[in-house]
């Protein structure tokens, strides 16, 4: 088959052509051997042209004998023989004799037929007298250079697709490249598929009929074995070898004895469904009888339409040990398996693969059946509850376990108890946990049991809160550390132990082999990370994620939260910007929107905050409140107040408050939400709403919770600052403590609010400087999903945002962003309003701002004022 070719892509082709370009009296003898479509004929044509250019005649047939025309007085004509594999044995023997004589130039092209004695003898003769050039298919990396030689350029993704579709055969590659270059950039893949399919169909139309059934065998991915073909096709051993040689020498069987995907449908059309399936069924029987059926071959046979009970049984067994179990169960049902019998296992596989819709479609009908064993019923509940939980509908999942009951939950007690804890139903979780001693702690249930134990500790250590309606203001606003009660530290130690257990479970979950096992309602990584963040331990949250895949969207969302609450807002923004939020599960989408809204709020960009809020709003009707949703609900609450759209998120906020009340306000989960409530009261200028969460923080602090103590102290300092009672040392201590638990933005905001309220300009300036210092000292956390050994060298630190401005100019910039007039700024800094105006003009020149609005935007982008919004 002749085709356009780029000779630089053929190993040895340029050397061969160079030999024929050089004048020599020595006869040249070459055998060019390669599969159909690899450019042999085109190379022969190029050699013939070079010989003619040197005045050497050529002939394309094998002479019957060495006659006078090639004697001493006449230059012998060169033999240029194409498709030598089609010659009769006698002609091949004559050609071998001419080669052995060595008195003329001979170039022969042939397909490889290793079991043809005559062709093998010819090749041995050429190897003794000259050279055998093997022309092979192009590798994936060869296609781009090959395209450039032909004057074509296509993207790397298209070249890889072309190789997968053609197996690297030059003829198919040229066809595909031509189609890709003629199509629009976004339609290149589709154009390649259509062109390669047409190319394969044309080749099949010219294929010998006795080879078609061999190609059917190749289409199954079973390989080509002569012993097997004798049984499947009913031929003798020699014929089987001949068929295999011919099939492998064609363009449609790859080096791995596979038929390219675009050729399967045309082949099936050509041979007909009945004949196609008959060959595949005989192949299946031969493989099953010999015990040689491979998983992938069985899968392709079932997907082709072969129905056989033994095949269905084989696929069900294979599904238990593969990562692509959904496809195997689907194929098993297509092969004749009872869908009701495999529904639970199929649903579990779909849930693990992230296909919640399929999991629910398969598992929910099981709940309505009366003939289902309790173990299968409990598994179906676990799967449905897991899907609903990951979609942010924990209450619905909890109702499923309430319906199932402790008598039927069986070994899935831990999954049920975890759901009930997340929903705030401690009593229901306790009832399910009471059945734990009936079941062995197997590997399948150990992780869930560990999660339940940790959740129980994290929510069960809280003492009933004092009446928040009592007069808590004097105690809350009193100076000094809260006094610890006799049981101090018990709550904190229980939460710390819970975090340790969850981190242990998370590392087992995201480590090698951690993705296997039962599909659980939530991941240990999510509980561990969000618990640590709620407890004010962002570094520990990063530890929970370390070693996880940087391609897992679920872990990336958690990493974004860890970065934001750890002070690395830039890192959080980079992570969440790279995510496709539309593809996330509802809970992960809520978390991602919480990050985008939180970053916009911290950045002081009202337009960005509005965009982030509008993107998040549609989700509010799709999720409910649970323990893992408290942080994003808190962020969304503050954004709603800022945008005066609080009613839109009020239902979620009220549900979160009710959840914490049912649980008795466990500090490990409640402290962070109390802080959001305090910030909400401050933003709404409602001091009466500030007292209940402040009192609960103080109560937790008195019980020995250091996180609550830091937040209570910061809240007290904030309220005093709003009243105009500012003490530099008290504010500085509160700011440093907040920064110590990763709340960099809140720390800077407290310092700036105190600066605004300070009566003395010197104190105001010192507090503004403290806000900048806290921000500058914040260091990004290590990317949580990389081990320390795998982390690349840290880049050199970038200069601080304000280094292009002087110290005085930075002070002026901060106060300008606070909205103060030049006169007010001057009064604070002990300079005249005219001097302030000169500073502002100099700042505008240094940063290139053309207007006041552009000045404000650029200062915020440089990091100024983001702590003051």
C-alpha positions in Angstrom: 0.0 0.0 0.0 1.6 3.3 -1.1 1.2 6.3 1.1 2.7 9.7 1.8 5.8 9.2 4.0 8.4 11.2 5.9 11.6 9.2 5.5 13.2 10.7 8.5 10.7 8.9 10.7 11.8 5.5 9.2 14.9 4.2 11.0 17.5 3.3 8.4 15.5 4.8 5.5 17.8 7.8 5.1 20.9 5.6 5.1 19.4 3.3 2.4 18.6 6.3 0.2 22.0 7.8 0.7 23.6 4.5 -0.5 21.5 4.7 -3.7 22.5 8.4 -4.2 26.2 7.4 -4.2 27.7 6.1 -7.5 29.1 2.6 -7.0 29.6 -0.4 -9.1 28.9 -2.7 -6.2 25.4 -4.2 -6.4 23.2 -3.2 -3.4 20.8 -5.8 -1.9 18.1 -4.8 0.5 15.0 -6.4 2.0 12.5 -3.8 3.3 10.1 -5.6 5.7 7.1 -4.1 7.4 3.4 -4.4 8.0 0.8 -3.1 5.6 0.7 0.7 5.5 4.2 1.4 6.9 5.5 3.1 3.8 7.4 0.3 2.0 6.0 1.0 -1.4 6.8 4.7 -1.2 10.3 3.9 -0.2 10.7 1.6 -3.1 9.4 4.3 -5.4 12.0 6.7 -4.1 14.8 4.2 -4.6 13.6 3.5 -8.2 13.7 7.3 -8.9 17.3 7.5 -7.6 18.4 4.6 -9.8 16.8 6.1 -12.9 18.5 9.4 -12.1 21.8 7.5 -12.3 20.8 5.9 -15.6 20.2 2.4 -14.1 17.2 0.5 -15.5 14.9 -1.4 -13.2 12.4 -4.1 -13.5 9.5 -5.1 -11.2 9.3 -8.9 -12.0 11.5 -11.8 -11.1 13.6 -13.1 -14.1 13.2 -16.7 -15.0 16.9 -17.1 -15.2 20.1 -15.1 -15.6 20.1 -14.6 -19.4 22.4 -12.8 -21.8 20.7 -9.4 -21.0 22.7 -9.3 -17.8 26.0 -10.6 -19.1 29.4 -8.9 -18.9 28.8 -6.5 -21.8 25.4 -5.2 -20.4 24.6 -3.5 -17.2 22.1 -5.7 -15.4 18.7 -4.1 -14.6 18.0 -3.6 -10.9 15.2 -5.7 -9.4 12.6 -3.6 -7.5 10.1 -6.1 -6.2 7.2 -5.0 -4.1 4.8 -7.3 -2.1 7.2 -10.2 -2.4 5.0 -12.1 0.2 2.4 -12.5 -2.6 4.8 -14.4 -4.9 4.5 -18.1 -5.6 7.1 -20.3 -3.8 8.8 -21.0 -7.2 9.2 -17.2 -7.9 10.5 -16.7 -4.4 13.1 -19.5 -4.9 14.2 -17.9 -8.2 14.5 -14.5 -6.4 16.6 -16.1 -3.7 18.9 -17.6 -6.3 19.3 -14.1 -8.0 20.2 -12.7 -4.6 22.7 -15.4 -4.0 24.3 -14.7 -7.3 25.1 -11.2 -6.1 25.5 -9.7 -9.6 22.7 -7.1 -9.6 21.1 -4.5 -7.3 18.0 -5.9 -5.7 15.5 -4.2 -3.5 12.6 -6.3 -2.2 9.6 -5.2 0.0 7.6 -7.7 1.8 5.3 -8.1 4.8 6.7 -10.2 7.7 5.7 -13.9 7.4 7.9 -15.6 10.0 6.4 -19.1 9.4 6.6 -19.0 5.5 9.7 -21.1 4.7 10.3 -19.5 1.3 10.2 -15.9 2.7 12.4 -16.9 5.6 15.0 -18.4 3.2 14.9 -15.2 1.1 15.4 -13.0 4.2 18.4 -15.2 5.2 20.0 -14.8 1.8 19.5 -11.0 1.8 21.0 -10.8 5.3 24.1 -12.6 4.0 24.5 -10.5 0.9 23.1 -7.2 2.0 20.8 -5.7 4.5 17.3 -6.3 6.0 15.5 -3.1 7.0 12.6 -3.5 9.5 10.0 -0.8 9.0 8.0 -0.5 12.2 4.9 1.4 13.3 5.3 4.9 14.8 5.5 5.2 18.6 3.4 7.8 20.4 6.3 10.2 20.7 7.1 9.8 16.9 3.9 11.1 15.6 4.5 14.8 16.3 7.9 14.8 14.5 6.4 12.8 11.7 3.6 15.4 11.3 6.1 18.2 11.2 8.0 16.4 8.4 4.7 16.4 6.4 4.2 20.1 7.2 1.4 19.5 9.7 1.1 20.6 13.3 -1.4 19.2 15.8 -1.7 19.4 19.6 0.0 16.7 21.7 -3.4 15.4 23.0 -4.4 14.8 19.3 -1.2 13.0 18.5 -1.7 10.7 21.5 -5.3 10.0 20.4 -4.1 9.3 16.9 -1.6 6.7 18.2 -4.3 5.0 20.3 -6.7 4.8 17.3 -4.2 3.7 14.6 -1.6 1.8 16.5 1.0 4.0 14.8 0.5 2.6 11.3 1.8 5.3 8.9 -1.2 5.1 6.5 -3.6 5.5 9.4 -1.5 8.3 11.0 -1.4 10.2 7.7 -5.2 9.9 7.3 -5.8 11.0 10.8 -3.3 13.9 10.7 -4.9 15.2 7.4 -8.4 15.1 9.0 -7.2 16.8 12.2 -5.5 19.6 10.3 -8.6 20.2 8.2 -10.9 20.4 11.2 -11.5 23.1 13.7 -9.2 23.0 16.7 -12.1 21.9 19.0 -13.2 19.3 16.6 -9.9 17.6 16.0 -10.6 14.4 18.0 -14.0 13.8 16.3 -12.4 14.4 12.9 -9.7 11.8 13.7 -12.2 9.2 14.8 -14.3 9.6 11.7 -11.3 9.5 9.4 -9.7 6.5 11.1 -13.0 4.6 11.0 -13.3 5.2 7.2 -9.6 4.1 6.8 -10.3 0.9 8.7 -13.5 0.2 6.8 -11.6 0.6 3.5 -8.9 -1.9 4.7 -11.5 -4.4 5.8 -13.2 -4.2 2.5 -9.9 -5.4 0.9 -9.2 -8.1 3.6 -9.3 -11.7 2.5 -12.5 -13.4 3.8 -10.6 -16.1 5.7 -8.9 -13.4 7.8 -12.1 -11.7 9.0 -12.7 -14.3 11.8 -9.1 -14.0 12.9 -9.8 -10.2 13.3 -12.9 -11.0 15.3 -10.7 -12.9 17.8 -8.3 -10.0 17.9 -11.2 -7.6 18.6 -11.7 -9.4 22.0 -8.2 -8.6 23.2 -7.6 -12.3 23.7 -4.4 -12.5 21.7 -3.7 -14.8 18.7 -2.7 -18.3 19.6 -2.4 -21.0 17.0 -3.6 -23.8 19.3 -6.7 -21.8 20.2 -7.5 -20.8 16.6 -7.5 -24.4 15.5 -10.3 -25.0 18.0 -12.2 -21.7 17.4 -12.0 -21.6 13.6 -11.8 -25.4 12.9 -8.5 -25.2 11.0 -5.3 -27.2 11.2 -2.2 -26.0 13.0 -0.3 -24.9 9.9 -3.3 -22.9 8.6 -3.6 -21.3 12.0 0.0 -20.1 11.9 -0.5 -18.8 8.3 -3.6 -16.9 9.4 -1.8 -15.3 12.4 1.1 -14.3 10.2 -1.1 -12.7 7.7 -3.2 -10.9 10.3 -0.2 -9.5 12.1 1.3 -8.4 8.8 -1.8 -6.3 8.1 -2.5 -2.8 9.3 -5.4 -3.6 11.6 -3.7 -5.8 14.2 -1.4 -4.0 16.6 1.8 -5.3 18.0 -0.2 -6.5 21.0 -2.5 -8.6 18.8 -5.4 -6.1 19.3 -7.8 -4.6 16.8 -7.9 -0.8 17.0 -11.2 0.4 18.4 -12.3 2.2 15.2 -12.2 -1.0 13.3 -14.5 -3.1 15.5 -17.8 -1.6 14.4 -17.0 -1.8 10.7 -15.8 -5.4 11.2 -19.0 -6.4 12.9 -21.0 -4.8 10.2 -19.0 -6.6 7.5 -19.2 -10.1 9.0 -22.7 -9.7 10.5 -23.8 -9.9 14.1 -24.6 -13.6 14.0 -21.2 -14.7 12.7 -19.4 -12.1 14.9 -21.0 -13.4 18.1 -20.6 -17.1 17.1 -16.8 -16.7 16.8 -16.7 -14.9 20.2 -18.9 -17.5 21.9 -16.6 -20.3 20.6 -13.6 -18.3 21.9 -15.2 -17.9 25.3 -15.9 -21.6 25.6 -12.4 -22.5 24.6 -11.0 -20.0 27.2 -13.3 -21.2 30.0 -12.6 -24.8 29.3 -8.9 -24.2 29.4 -9.1 -21.9 32.4 -7.4 -19.1 30.5 -10.1 -16.5 30.4 -8.8 -13.1 31.3 -10.8 -10.4 33.0 -10.5 -7.8 30.2 -11.4 -10.4 27.5 -14.5 -11.5 29.5 -15.5 -7.8 29.8 -15.2 -7.2 26.0 -17.1 -10.4 25.2 -20.0 -9.4 27.4 -20.0 -5.9 26.1 -20.1 -7.3 22.6 -23.3 -9.1 23.4 -22.2 -12.6 24.3 -24.7 -14.1 26.9 -23.5 -17.0 28.9 -24.1 -17.9 32.6 -20.5 -18.9 33.2 -19.4 -15.6 31.7 -21.7 -13.6 34.0 -20.5 -15.6 37.0 -16.9 -14.9 36.0 -17.5 -11.2 35.7 -19.2 -10.9 39.1 -16.1 -12.6 40.6 -13.8 -10.3 38.7 -15.7 -7.2 39.8 -14.8 -7.9 43.4 -11.1 -7.3 42.8 -11.0 -4.5 40.3 -11.1 -0.7 40.5 -13.6 -0.6 37.6 -16.3 -2.7 39.3 -19.2 -0.7 37.9 -18.3 -1.6 34.4 -17.8 -5.3 35.3 -21.2 -5.5 37.1 -22.9 -3.8 34.1 -21.3 -6.3 31.8 -22.2 -9.2 34.1 -25.9 -8.2 33.9 -25.6 -7.9 30.1 -24.2 -11.4 30.1 -27.2 -12.8 32.0 -26.6 -12.2 35.7 -29.7 -11.4 37.8 -29.6 -7.7 38.5 -31.5 -8.1 41.8 -28.8 -10.5 43.0 -25.9 -8.1 42.3 -27.8 -4.8 43.0 -26.1 -4.1 46.4 -22.6 -4.9 45.3 -23.2 -3.0 42.0 -24.5 0.0 44.0 -21.5 0.0 46.3 -19.1 0.0 43.4 -21.0 2.9 41.8 -21.0 4.8 45.1 -17.2 4.3 45.5 -16.7 5.5 41.9 -18.6 8.8 42.8 -21.7 7.9 40.7 -24.3 8.7 43.4 -27.3 8.6 41.0 -26.5 5.1 39.8 -25.9 4.0 43.4 -29.3 5.3 44.5 -31.1 3.8 41.5 -29.7 0.4 42.4 -29.9 0.5 46.2 -33.2 2.2 46.9 -35.4 -0.6 45.3 -33.6 -3.0 47.7 -35.1 -1.1 50.6 -38.7 -1.8 49.4 -38.2 -5.6 49.0 -39.3 -8.1 51.6 -37.0 -11.0 50.6 -33.7 -9.2 51.3 -31.4 -10.5 54.0 -30.7 -8.1 56.8 -27.0 -7.8 55.8 -28.0 -6.7 52.3 -30.6 -4.4 53.6 -28.1 -2.7 56.0 -25.6 -2.4 53.1 -28.3 -0.8 50.9 -29.1 1.7 53.7 -25.4 2.4 54.2 -25.0 3.2 50.5 -28.1 5.4 50.3 -27.2 7.2 53.5 -23.6 7.7 52.3 -24.8 9.3 49.1 -27.2 11.6 50.9 -24.6 12.5 53.5 -22.1 13.4 50.8 -24.8 15.5 49.2 -25.2 17.5 52.4 -28.5 15.8 53.4 -27.5 14.2 56.6 -31.0 14.4 58.2 -32.3 12.2 55.4 -29.5 9.7 55.9 -30.2 9.7 59.7 -33.9 8.9 59.0 -32.8 5.9 57.0 -30.9 4.5 60.0 -33.7 5.3 62.3 -36.0 3.3 60.0 -33.5 0.4 59.9 -33.1 0.2 63.6 -30.5 -1.4 65.8 -31.9 -4.9 65.3 -31.2 -4.9 61.6 -28.1 -2.6 61.3 -25.7 -5.5 61.9 -22.0 -4.9 61.2 -22.9 -1.5 59.7 -23.6 -0.1 63.1 -20.6 2.2 62.9 -21.7 3.9 59.6 -25.1 4.4 61.1 -23.7 5.9 64.4 -21.5 8.2 62.4 -24.5 9.6 60.5 -26.5 10.1 63.7 -23.6 11.9 65.3 -23.2 14.2 62.3 -27.0 14.9 62.4 -26.8 15.7 66.1 -28.8 12.6 67.2 -26.5 11.5 70.1 -29.1 9.2 71.6 -29.7 7.4 68.3 -26.0 7.1 67.7 -25.5 5.6 71.2 -28.2 3.0 70.6 -26.5 1.8 67.4 -23.1 1.9 69.1 -24.4 -0.4 71.8 -24.5 -3.3 69.3 -20.8 -3.0 68.5 -19.8 -6.0 70.7 -21.9 -8.4 68.6 -19.6 -7.9 65.6 -15.9 -8.6 65.1 -13.7 -5.6 64.4 -12.8 -6.6 60.8 -10.7 -4.5 58.5 -13.9 -3.5 56.6 -15.5 -2.0 59.7 -12.4 -0.9 61.8 -12.1 2.5 60.1 -15.8 3.3 60.6 -15.6 2.2 64.2 -12.6 4.5 64.8 -14.5 7.4 63.2 -17.5 6.8 65.5 -15.3 6.6 68.6 -13.7 9.9 67.7 -17.0 11.6 66.9 -18.4 10.4 70.1 -15.5 11.9 72.0 -15.7 15.1 70.1 -19.4 15.7 70.9 -19.8 13.8 74.2 -17.3 15.8 76.3 -19.4 18.9 76.4 -21.2 19.8 79.6 -24.6 21.3 79.4 -24.2 25.0 78.7 -25.3 27.6 81.3 -28.4 29.6 80.5 -27.3 32.0 77.7 -30.1 34.4 78.6 -28.5 35.1 82.1 -26.6 38.3 82.7 -23.3 37.2 81.1 -22.1 40.7 80.2 -20.1 41.4 83.4 -18.3 38.1 83.4 -17.6 38.2 79.7 -16.1 41.7 79.9 -14.1 41.1 83.0 -10.4 41.3 82.6 -8.0 38.4 83.1 -8.0 34.7 82.2 -11.1 32.7 83.0 -10.7 30.5 86.0 -10.6 26.7 85.3 -13.0 24.5 87.1 -11.9 21.2 88.8 -12.5 19.2 85.7 -10.3 21.5 83.6 -8.7 20.0 80.6 -11.0 16.9 80.3 -13.0 18.4 77.4 -9.8 19.5 75.6 -8.1 16.1 76.1 -11.1 14.2 74.8 -11.2 16.4 71.7 -7.4 16.0 71.2 -7.8 12.2 71.4 -10.6 12.3 68.9 -8.5 14.3 66.5 -5.6 11.9 66.9 -7.9 8.9 66.2 -9.4 10.6 63.1 -6.0 11.5 61.7 -4.9 7.9 62.1 -8.0 6.8 60.2 -7.5 9.5 57.6 -3.9 8.4 56.9 -5.1 4.8 56.5 -7.9 6.0 54.2 -5.8 8.2 51.8 -2.7 6.0 51.9 -2.0 3.1 49.5 -5.0 0.8 49.3 -7.1 3.2 51.4 -9.8 3.7 48.8 -11.0 0.1 49.0 -13.5 -1.3 51.5 -17.1 -0.3 52.3 -18.5 3.0 51.0 -18.9 5.1 54.1 -21.2 8.2 54.6 -18.2 10.5 55.0 -14.4 10.2 54.9 -12.2 10.2 57.9 -10.1 12.9 56.2 -13.0 15.3 56.1 -14.0 14.8 59.7 -10.4 15.0 60.9 -9.6 18.1 58.9 -12.8 20.0 59.8 -12.6 19.0 63.5 -9.0 20.3 63.7 -9.9 23.5 62.0 -12.9 24.0 64.3 -10.5 23.4 67.2 -8.1 26.1 65.9 -5.4 23.7 64.8 -4.7 24.3 61.1 -1.3 22.6 61.2 -2.8 19.5 62.6 -5.5 19.7 59.9 -2.7 19.7 57.3 -1.3 16.6 58.9 -4.6 14.8 58.4 -4.3 15.5 54.6 -0.6 14.7 54.2 0.1 12.0 51.6 -3.2 12.4 49.8 -3.6 12.6 46.1 -3.3 16.1 44.7 -5.8 15.1 42.0 -8.6 14.3 44.5 -11.2 17.2 44.5 -12.5 16.2 47.9 -9.0 16.5 49.5 -8.3 19.7 47.5 -11.3 21.4 49.0 -10.2 20.4 52.5 -6.7 21.6 51.6 -8.1 25.0 50.6 -9.9 25.4 53.9 -6.7 24.4 55.8 -4.8 27.0 53.8 -7.3 29.8 54.4 -7.7 29.2 58.1 -4.0 28.7 58.4 -3.3 32.2 57.0 -2.2 31.2 53.5 -5.0 32.9 51.6 -3.1 33.0 48.4 -2.5 29.2 48.5 -6.2 28.7 49.3 -7.2 30.8 46.3 -4.9 28.9 44.0 -6.4 25.6 45.1 -10.0 26.6 44.8 -9.6 28.4 41.5 -8.2 25.2 39.9 -11.3 23.3 40.9 -14.3 22.7 38.7 -17.0 23.3 41.3 -19.8 22.0 39.1 -18.3 18.5 39.3 -18.1 18.4 43.1 -20.4 16.5 45.4 -22.9 18.9 47.1 -21.0 18.9 50.4 -17.7 19.6 48.8 -19.3 22.3 46.7 -20.6 23.9 49.9 -17.1 23.8 51.3 -15.6 25.2 48.1 -18.1 28.1 48.1 -17.3 28.8 51.7 -13.7 29.2 50.8 -14.4 31.5 47.8 -16.7 33.6 49.9 -14.3 33.7 52.8 -11.4 34.7 50.6 -13.4 37.5 49.0 -14.5 38.8 52.4 -11.0 38.7 53.7 -9.7 40.5 50.6 -12.1 43.4 51.0 -13.2 43.1 47.4 -16.9 43.9 47.4 -17.4 42.9 43.7 -15.6 39.6 44.2 -17.7 38.9 47.3 -20.9 39.6 45.4 -19.9 37.2 42.6 -18.9 34.5 45.1 -22.1 35.0 47.0 -24.3 34.8 43.9 -22.5 31.6 42.8 -23.2 30.0 46.2 -26.8 31.0 46.7 -28.4 28.2 44.6 -26.8 25.6 46.8 -28.5 26.8 50.0 -31.7 25.0 49.2 -29.9 21.7 48.4 -28.1 21.1 51.7 -28.9 20.9 55.4 -26.8 21.7 58.5 -24.6 19.1 60.1 -21.3 19.1 62.0 -19.2 19.1 58.8 -21.1 22.1 57.4 -20.6 24.5 60.4 -17.5 26.3 59.0 -18.9 27.1 55.6 -22.3 28.1 57.0 -20.4 30.5 59.3 -18.5 32.1 56.4 -21.6 32.4 54.4 -23.4 34.0 57.3 -20.9 36.8 57.6 -20.9 37.4 53.9 -24.7 37.5 53.9 -24.6 40.2 56.6 -22.0 42.2 54.6 -24.2 42.0 51.5 -27.5 42.6 53.4 -28.9 39.3 52.2 -29.0 37.5 55.5 -32.5 36.0 55.0 -31.1 33.8 52.2 -28.9 31.8 54.5 -31.0 32.2 57.7 -32.5 28.7 57.5 -29.0 27.1 57.4 -27.8 29.3 60.3 -30.8 28.5 62.5 -30.4 24.8 61.7 -26.7 24.9 62.6 -27.6 26.6 65.9 -30.3 24.0 66.7 -27.8 21.2 65.9 -25.2 22.6 68.4 -27.9 23.1 71.0 -29.1 19.4 70.7 -25.5 18.3 71.1 -25.0 20.6 74.2 -22.6 22.9 72.4 -19.5 20.6 72.3 -16.5 23.0 72.3 -14.6 21.1 69.7 -17.3 21.9 67.1 -19.0 24.9 68.6 -16.2 27.3 69.4 -15.6 28.3 65.8 -19.4 28.8 65.2 -19.6 30.9 68.4 -16.9 33.1 67.0 -18.8 33.5 63.7 -21.9 34.4 65.8 -19.9 37.1 67.7 -18.6 38.5 64.4 -22.2 38.5 63.1 -23.5 40.4 66.1 -20.7 43.0 65.7 -21.3 43.4 62.0 -25.1 43.8 62.6 -24.4 46.2 65.6 -26.5 44.0 67.9 -24.6 43.7 71.2 -27.5 41.8 72.7 -26.9 38.9 70.2 -23.3 38.8 71.1 -23.7 37.7 74.7 -25.0 34.1 74.3 -22.1 32.9 72.1 -19.6 34.9 74.2 -21.0 33.3 77.4 -20.7 29.8 75.9 -17.1 30.5 74.9 -16.3 31.6 78.4 -18.0 28.5 79.8 -15.9 26.3 77.6 -12.8 28.3 78.6 -13.5 27.8 82.2 -13.7 24.0 81.5 -10.1 24.1 80.3 -10.5 24.6 76.6 -7.6 26.9 75.5 -9.1 27.5 72.0 -12.3 28.8 73.6 -10.2 30.9 76.0 -8.4 32.6 73.1 -11.6 33.3 71.3 -13.4 34.5 74.5 -10.5 36.8 75.3 -10.4 38.2 71.7 -14.2 38.7 71.8 -14.0 40.5 75.1 -11.2 42.7 73.7 -13.2 43.4 70.6 -16.3 44.5 72.4 -14.2 46.7 74.7 -12.6 48.3 71.7 -16.0 49.0 70.2 -16.9 50.8 73.4 -13.7 52.9 73.1 -11.9 51.1 75.9 -8.5 50.3 74.2 -5.5 49.0 76.1 -2.5 48.4 73.8 -1.0 45.5 75.7 -4.4 43.8 76.1 -5.2 44.2 72.4 -1.7 43.0 71.4 -1.9 39.9 73.5 -5.3 39.0 72.0 -4.1 39.6 68.5 -1.0 37.4 69.0 -3.1 34.6 70.4 -5.5 34.7 67.5 -2.6 34.7 65.1 -1.2 31.7 67.0 -4.2 29.6 66.1 -4.0 30.5 62.5 -6.7 33.3 62.5 -4.4 35.8 60.8 -7.1 37.9 59.2 -9.2 38.1 62.4 -6.2 39.1 64.4 -5.4 41.9 62.0 -9.0 43.0 61.9 -9.1 43.2 65.7 -5.9 45.3 65.7 -7.3 47.6 63.1 -10.7 48.0 64.9 -8.8 48.8 68.1 -6.7 51.4 66.2 -9.8 53.1 64.9 -11.2 53.3 68.5 -7.9 54.4 70.1 -8.0 57.9 71.6 -4.2 58.4 71.3 -2.8 58.7 67.8 0.4 57.0 68.8 -1.5 54.0 70.1 -3.5 53.9 66.9 -0.4 54.0 64.8 1.2 51.2 66.9 -1.9 49.0 66.5 -2.0 49.5 62.7 1.7 48.5 62.6 0.8 45.4 64.7 -1.9 44.5 62.1 0.7 44.7 59.3 3.2 42.8 61.3 0.9 39.9 62.0 0.1 39.7 58.3 3.7 39.9 57.3 4.8 37.2 59.8 2.2 34.8 58.6 3.9 32.0 56.7 2.0 29.7 54.3 1.5 26.2 55.6 3.2 23.3 53.8 0.9 21.9 51.1 -0.9 19.3 53.3 -1.1 16.6 50.7 2.6 16.3 50.2 5.0 14.4 52.4 8.0 16.4 53.6 10.3 14.2 51.6 8.4 14.8 48.4 8.2 18.6 48.8 10.2 20.6 46.3 12.7 23.2 47.6 10.8 26.2 48.9 11.0 29.2 46.5 12.7 32.4 47.7 10.2 34.5 49.6 8.5 37.2 47.7 9.0 40.7 48.9 6.2 41.9 51.3 3.4 43.8 49.5 4.3 47.1 51.0 8.0 47.1 50.5 7.8 49.6 47.6 6.3 52.1 50.1 8.1 53.7 53.0 7.0 53.1 56.6 5.1 56.4 56.8 3.5 55.8 53.4 2.3 52.4 54.5 0.7 54.0 57.6 -1.0 56.6 55.4 -2.2 53.9 52.9 -3.8 51.9 55.7 -5.6 55.0 57.0 -6.7 56.0 53.6 -8.3 52.6 53.1 -10.1 53.1 56.4 -11.9 56.0 54.8 -10.4 58.7 57.0 -10.0 62.3 55.7 -6.6 63.9 55.2 -7.3 66.0 58.3 -8.2 62.9 60.4 -5.1 61.0 59.1 -2.9 64.0 59.9 -4.3 64.2 63.5 -3.5 60.5 64.1 0.1 60.8 62.6 0.9 64.2 64.0 1.4 65.7 60.6 -0.5 68.3 58.6 -3.3 67.5 56.2 -1.1 69.0 53.4 1.6 66.6 54.2 -0.8 63.7 54.1 -1.9 64.9 50.6 1.7 64.9 49.5 2.2 61.3 50.8 -1.0 60.2 48.9 0.3 61.8 45.7 3.7 60.1 46.1 2.0 56.7 46.7 -0.1 57.2 43.5 3.1 57.9 41.5 5.0 55.0 43.0 2.3 52.4 42.2 1.1 54.0 39.0 -2.5 54.7 40.0 -4.4 57.0 37.7 -7.4 57.8 40.0 -8.5 57.5 43.6 -10.6 54.4 42.9 -7.7 52.8 41.1 -5.4 53.8 44.0 -7.7 52.1 46.5 -8.0 48.9 44.3 -4.2 48.7 43.8 -3.5 49.2 47.5 -5.8 46.4 48.4 -4.3 44.2 45.7 -0.9 44.9 47.3 -2.1 43.6 50.6 -2.9 46.9 52.3 -6.2 47.2 54.1 -7.3 43.5 53.6 -7.1 43.2 57.4 -9.2 46.3 57.9 -12.4 45.5 55.9 
